[in-house]
Amino acid sequence: MVAPSRKGKLLPLIQAELVAAGDVLVHERKRKGDKFEAVVTQQGWLDIGGRPYQAPSPALGDLVGSQIDGWRNWTHVKSGKTLRELRTEAGF
């Protein structure tokens, strides 16, 4: 993946040291048996199979096929917290 020049929406979480480049985010739809993963990039983007996304909601929306709140539905694997919980913890 080519690193985008603009800053991603997860960069504040990286700067707050709550998330790191290379960390994995996951979203599971247990009833459907689906599991989606994204990797956080150094610039705060989400990398899904080599495709960059600047923000969590559009990334997850493309995967599930409908509009969805990525802040609430992506879980940071290392901490077990949602991105929304991490954002609240960081104070923004």
N, C-alpha and C positions, 0 to 999 in steps of 0.2 A: 504494500500500500504506500502510495506517495503521501508524505506528511502534508496536510493542508496548512496553508499559511495563516489562516484565521484561528483564533483561540476557540477551543471547544467549551461547551457549557459545564464540563466536569473539572475544568482547570482550577476553579476556586477550591474544590475538594482536594485536589492534589497539593495546592499551595498550603492548605490547612493540615496536610499530612494525614488525611483520613482515607485517602485513596492514592494508589501509586500506579505509574505506568506499568502495564503488563497485568494488572489485576483483572480478574474475570467477574463479569456480571451475568446473572442468570435469571430467566423468567420461565416458570413452569406452568403449563395448563394441564393439571393432573387428570381431569376428566377426559381430555382429548389425547393424553399421553404425549404432549409436545413439550420439548425443552429447548429453549433458545439461549445462546450464549453470545456475549460481546466481550471484547478486550479493550481496556482503557489505554489510549495512546498518551504519549508524552505531552502533547498539546491539549489534552482534555477531551478528545474526540472518542467516539466508540467505533471500533473496527469489528465489522461482522463479515467474515469471509473475504476480507480484503476491500470491502466497501466502507468508506468513512461516513460517519454521521456526526454532525456537530452537536446534536442534542438527543437526550434519551427517548423522548416521546416519538419523534418521527422514526427513529431506529426501530423501536418496538412495534410501532404501527405498521411499518412495512412487513415485519415478520408475521404478525398475527392477522394482517389484512383488514384492520379497522382502527379507528382512532382509539388511543389508549394512553393513560398517564404513565409515562415511563419513569418519572420520579418516584411514583408510588409502587410500580410493579417490577422494576429491576431490583434484584437483590445483589449486594456486594458479597461475594463468596467468602472472602477472608473474615469479614466482621459479622456476617449474617444479618446485616441491617439493610433496609431499603435505601435508595438514594435520597428519598425525602427525609428519612431519619438522620442520615449523615449530614444533609444540608441544614437541618434544624440544629444538630449538634455543633455545626460550624458557626451557627449564628446568622444564617441568611436563608 
